[in-house]
Amino acid sequence: MSNPNVIQISGQYSNGSEGQQRKSSIDEDPPEMRILCFELTNYNKTTQFLLSCAGVFVLYLLYGYLQELIFTEEEFKSYGWFLTLIQFGYYICFGVIERHVEARRSGMPATQRKIPMRTYVILATLTLGTMGLSNSSLGYLNYPTQVIFKCCKLIPVMIGSILIQGKRYGPLDFAAALAMCIGLAWFTLADSQVSPNFNLFGVAMISGALLCDAAIGNVQEKAMREHKAASSEIVLYSYGLGFIYLFVIMMVTGNFFSDFAFCLQHSKEAFFYGFLFSLSGYLGIHFVLALVKSSGAPIAATVTTARKAVTIAISFIFFSKPFTIQYVWSGLIVVLGIYLNVYSKKHKLTLNDIKHKIKHITFNGRTSISRKYLVEV
């Protein structure tokens, strides 16, 4: 073969070392790393990480900027559900294109479905609740407040995973949830005092979106684990059914034609910005999944949290809104909770482990003090 590395590997096979054979096969066949049509398998881990991070930051910062840009227009604040319908429509188009690209690459039919339709009925309902309530809440809340609520996604996710999947969590996870609750409550209190847009109805909407998001994450994880389905299949069917749900609801309530006429009058914000907003969100999902695959979930959580912090800073820079130092302190408490959650993924500590560490520190402290007194004597 023309590749010198392959010649060297074949020579190692002839030497008869089984361990070298396993090592050579790992070097020869690295795990597949792909973002849409872009093949990243041949890049090293550092390059994969940097490309994934760059994609997450660029796409989600654009996503957040466009989302807030649309809803800063006063007349758009009551059209959150129709904009969600537009977003779902774009996601369906992106999903169909991706499915056909995957079908050409793998040779499998694009219409093949692995997850039962009854599961997608549930997923579509939760997806509609997550996206619709989240978009509509911006008519009642400042964008940084919505982002802070999303940072505290761990709280409903923990509750949902305990109820749906029967998972167990350690003390660090509960400490992280507690820190997030305190930071979130303080941030919301500060927002209610200084923001003219604050509305408890908006808090209820974003809270409902988080509850749906917690459930959808656990249902998706369970479905993908049991049926080994691709993420493109889940996106296509979840948003496709969600589009049908929302379209029927808007037709029954009589809001579809009036909302559609309004968006036609503001086609730039509704359809062009909506396209860029939807495309950046759709691509951002794939970069996050690539980051999880290349570097692990804890690192991905750290990167996405840093991105949200930058999003909040950009929101205050580009869009005028009242500011108080309580935003900073409460945000830092939320970041502390996220750090504890990431740390708990690497270090599984139980209550007995914590008690043992406290006893160990106490014992060492007493020993050092007694030695100090002996030296002084």
Salt bridges, closest charged atoms under 4 A:
GLU18 OE2 - ARG22 NH1 3.36
GLU32 OE2 - ARG34 NE 3.66
GLU32 OE2 - ARG105 NH1 3.35
GLU39 OE1 - ARG34 NH2 2.72
GLU68 OE2 - LYS321 NZ 2.98
GLU74 OE1 - LYS77 NZ 3.43
GLU75 OE2 - HIS266 NE2 3.93
GLU98 OE2 - HIS286 NE2 2.81
ASP173 OD1 - LYS345 NZ 3.91
ASP213 OD2 - LYS153 NZ 3.46
GLU221 OE2 - LYS167 NZ 3.18
GLU221 OE2 - ARG225 NH1 3.93
